[in-house]
Amino acid sequence: MEKNAKIYIAGHRGMVGSAIYRKLQQEGYNNFALRTSKELDLRDQVQVQAFFEEERPDYVFLAAAKVGGIVANNTYRADFLYENLMIQNNVIHSAHLTDVKKLMFLGSSCIYPKMAPQPLKEEYLLTGFLEPTNEPYAIAKIAGIKMCESYRRQYGRNFISVMPTNLYGPNDNYDLQNSHVLPALIRKFHEAKVNGSPSVEVWGTGSPLREFLHADDLAEACYFLMENYDGEEFVNVGTGEDLSIKELAELVQKTVGYEGELVWNTDKPDGTPRKLMDVSKLHGLGWRHTIELPQGIQQVYEKFVEREEIRVL
């Protein structure tokens, strides 16, 4: 990407988009076309087309999405399917109509079949049934991958897709009703520590295995791929390492400094038994993560405490 190129980051205030924004600024880019969700409703085709006609970005990072954890995905199924499809359709199609040089679509590891072999290779897409609790979100993301692939095949567009593993980092969502597991654990343990609670309830059995990538590492990978990858096949982005939810909970508990008891609510769903990305393709291209999980959780928790102190004041 040329240093003076105009870049549009859809979702630049979210966890992923803001990380990409910080990374690009660090690399010397300063010509951005940015809009908040209040300024531009990406679900509205007319608004999105008008924005692309006006700004004519050279490069697009499509990091905007309606996201949430198991409860949100399973409760607001129609919203997750409709809103994500509309966002993707409008941005990808408008990027085509205005001759965007290159677009990156960010998907999710939930695109893979629930019982796919582990680790998850890119070629396992569409080889089995999806995890029911987040099927609508997964279907939307699969459609986004296929849109990029189809615009490439029919129109020769350089639209690429990346599939991140579970993410955490600055600007994460800590709402217990619709957050992911790691920020939910951070908030639960912090509040239990502050309130002197004797125990913390954690959902499920603790047995599922999960992989976690810091958003700043994802941003590094996205920048690397935008500069060095033009292939049709999407690319997994992760660490290639996983741990059990029980191990994760104990790591967060230790980081927060909470000394109470963990109580496992086995009436709550576990979700997919294991979800580990095969990142051999990404490693083969020359990129690896640098932020290890204990270090990353410590950084995120310190930021969370700062935010909570500011909110209280």
RODONU-452804 format. One line per 5 residues: number of its first residue (from 1); their letters; for each residue y, z, x of C-alpha. Coordinates in steps of 0.2 Angstrom, whole numbers, m for minus. Layout:
! residues N
NUM = A = Y Z X | ...
END
This chain:
! residues 313
1 = MEKNA = 0 0 0 | 17 m5 7 | 29 10 10 | 42 3 m2 | 29 m2 m16
6 = KIYIA = 33 5 m33 | 19 17 m38 | 15 24 m55 | 4 40 m57 | m1 42 m74
11 = GHRGM = m3 61 m77 | 8 66 m62 | 10 84 m68 | m8 88 m70 | m19 95 m57
16 = VGSAI = m26 78 m50 | m10 68 m53 | 1 81 m44 | m11 82 m30 | m10 63 m28
21 = YRKLQ = 9 64 m29 | 10 77 m16 | m1 67 m4 | 9 50 m7 | 25 59 m3
26 = QEGYN = 17 67 13 | 13 49 18 | 31 43 16 | 30 35 m1 | 46 38 m12
31 = NFALR = 47 24 m24 | 39 31 m40 | 39 26 m58 | 35 43 m67 | 35 49 m85
36 = TSKEL = 30 65 m93 | 19 65 m108 | 35 69 m118 | 44 54 m111 | 29 42 m113
41 = DLRDQ = 15 44 m125 | 1 35 m116 | m9 34 m133 | 5 23 m140 | 1 4 m135
46 = VQVQA = 19 m1 m138 | 27 12 m128 | 15 9 m113 | 18 m10 m113 | 37 m7 m114
51 = FFEEE = 35 5 m99 | 25 m7 m88 | 37 m22 m93 | 52 m11 m88 | 45 m3 m72
56 = RPDYV = 33 m16 m65 | 23 m5 m54 | 14 m12 m39 | 0 1 m39 | m6 13 m52
61 = FLAAA = m16 29 m51 | m24 33 m69 | m26 51 m68 | m20 55 m86 | m33 61 m98
66 = KVGGI = m37 74 m111 | m48 86 m102 | m57 103 m105 | m72 114 m103 | m88 115 m113
71 = VANNT = m80 123 m128 | m65 111 m129 | m76 95 m127 | m89 101 m140 | m76 107 m153
76 = YRADF = m63 92 m152 | m76 78 m150 | m66 65 m160 | m49 69 m151 | m58 68 m133
81 = LYENL = m65 51 m138 | m50 43 m146 | m36 50 m135 | m45 46 m119 | m50 28 m125
86 = MIQNN = m32 25 m130 | m24 31 m114 | m36 20 m103 | m35 5 m114 | m16 5 m114
91 = VIHSA = m14 8 m96 | m27 m4 m89 | m23 m18 m101 | m4 m16 m97 | m7 m16 m79
96 = HLTDV = m17 m32 m81 | m3 m40 m91 | 11 m35 m78 | 1 m41 m63 | m2 m24 m55
101 = KKLMF = m8 m27 m37 | m21 m13 m38 | m26 1 m50 | m37 16 m48 | m46 24 m63
106 = LGSSC = m51 42 m61 | m67 46 m71 | m79 61 m71 | m96 66 m65 | m101 69 m83
111 = IYPKM = m104 50 m85 | m121 53 m78 | m137 56 m89 | m141 74 m92 | m158 73 m84
116 = APQPL = m153 60 m70 | m162 63 m53 | m152 74 m41 | m141 70 m31 | m132 58 m43
121 = KEEYL = m131 41 m36 | m118 28 m43 | m133 17 m49 | m139 30 m61 | m125 26 m73
126 = LTGFL = m132 22 m91 | m150 26 m86 | m152 40 m99 | m145 51 m112 | m129 61 m109
131 = EPTNE = m126 79 m110 | m123 82 m129 | m108 95 m127 | m97 82 m118 | m104 66 m124
136 = PYAIA = m88 59 m132 | m78 62 m115 | m91 54 m105 | m92 39 m116 | m73 37 m114
141 = KIAGI = m75 38 m95 | m89 26 m95 | m78 14 m105 | m64 15 m92 | m76 11 m78
146 = KMCES = m82 m4 m88 | m65 m10 m92 | m60 m10 m73 | m76 m19 m69 | m73 m32 m83
151 = YRRQY = m55 m35 m79 | m60 m38 m61 | m74 m50 m67 | m64 m60 m80 | m47 m60 m72
156 = GRNFI = m50 m56 m54 | m40 m39 m55 | m42 m27 m41 | m45 m12 m52 | m57 1 m44
161 = SVMPT = m64 17 m51 | m68 34 m43 | m79 48 m50 | m74 65 m44 | m85 80 m46
166 = NLYGP = m80 97 m53 | m62 100 m47 | m51 115 m44 | m34 117 m37 | m15 120 m40
171 = NDNYD = m9 116 m58 | m26 120 m65 | m28 125 m83 | m32 144 m85 | m33 145 m104
176 = LQNSH = m50 153 m108 | m52 142 m123 | m52 125 m115 | m53 128 m96 | m67 124 m84
181 = VLPAL = m78 137 m76 | m69 141 m60 | m52 144 m67 | m59 153 m81 | m69 165 m69
186 = IRKFH = m53 167 m59 | m43 173 m74 | m57 184 m81 | m60 193 m65 | m41 195 m61
191 = EAKVN = m37 202 m79 | m52 214 m77 | m46 220 m61 | m28 223 m67 | m35 231 m83
196 = GSPSV = m48 241 m75 | m62 234 m86 | m79 240 m82 | m88 223 m84 | m84 204 m86
201 = EVWGT = m94 193 m97 | m100 176 m90 | m107 163 m100 | m125 157 m99 | m139 162 m87
206 = GSPLR = m130 158 m70 | m144 146 m65 | m135 129 m67 | m130 121 m50 | m113 114 m48
211 = EFLHA = m102 106 m35 | m83 109 m33 | m70 99 m24 | m52 105 m21 | m39 93 m29
216 = DDLAE = m30 91 m12 | m46 84 m5 | m48 72 m20 | m30 66 m17 | m35 63 1
221 = ACYFL = m50 53 m4 | m40 43 m17 | m27 38 m5 | m41 33 8 | m50 22 m5
226 = MENYD = m34 14 m11 | m31 9 6 | m48 5 12 | m59 0 m3 | m59 m15 m15
231 = GEEFV = m76 m15 m22 | m82 m17 m39 | m94 m2 m40 | m86 15 m43 | m87 28 m29
236 = NVGTG = m92 46 m31 | m80 59 m24 | m87 76 m19 | m93 87 m6 | m112 84 m7
241 = EDLSI = m115 103 m8 | m118 114 m23 | m121 132 m28 | m127 141 m44 | m114 148 m56
246 = KELAE = m121 165 m52 | m116 162 m34 | m99 155 m39 | m96 170 m50 | m100 182 m36
251 = LVQKT = m89 172 m24 | m74 173 m36 | m77 191 m39 | m77 195 m21 | m61 184 m18
256 = VGYEG = m52 193 m33 | m58 210 m27 | m66 215 m44 | m79 229 m42 | m86 230 m60
261 = ELVWN = m101 223 m67 | m106 205 m72 | m114 203 m89 | m122 186 m93 | m121 181 m111
266 = TDKPD = m137 170 m112 | m132 165 m130 | m119 154 m123 | m124 136 m117 | m127 132 m99
271 = GTPRK = m124 114 m100 | m132 102 m88 | m145 111 m76 | m138 103 m60 | m124 91 m56
276 = LMDVS = m123 86 m38 | m115 70 m32 | m123 58 m20 | m108 55 m8 | m117 44 5
281 = KLHGL = m107 29 0 | m90 38 2 | m96 46 19 | m102 28 24 | m84 22 21
286 = GWRHT = m78 35 33 | m71 50 22 | m77 68 20 | m70 83 12 | m61 96 23
291 = IELPQ = m58 111 12 | m73 123 10 | m75 132 m6 | m72 150 0 | m56 144 8
296 = GIQQV = m51 134 m7 | m54 148 m20 | m44 160 m9 | m29 148 m9 | m30 145 m28
301 = YEKFV = m31 163 m32 | m16 167 m21 | m6 154 m31 | m13 161 m47 | m7 178 m43
306 = EREEI = 10 171 m39 | 11 162 m55 | 5 178 m65 | 19 188 m56 | 32 176 m61
311 = RVL = 26 175 m79 | 27 194 m80 | 44 195 m73
END
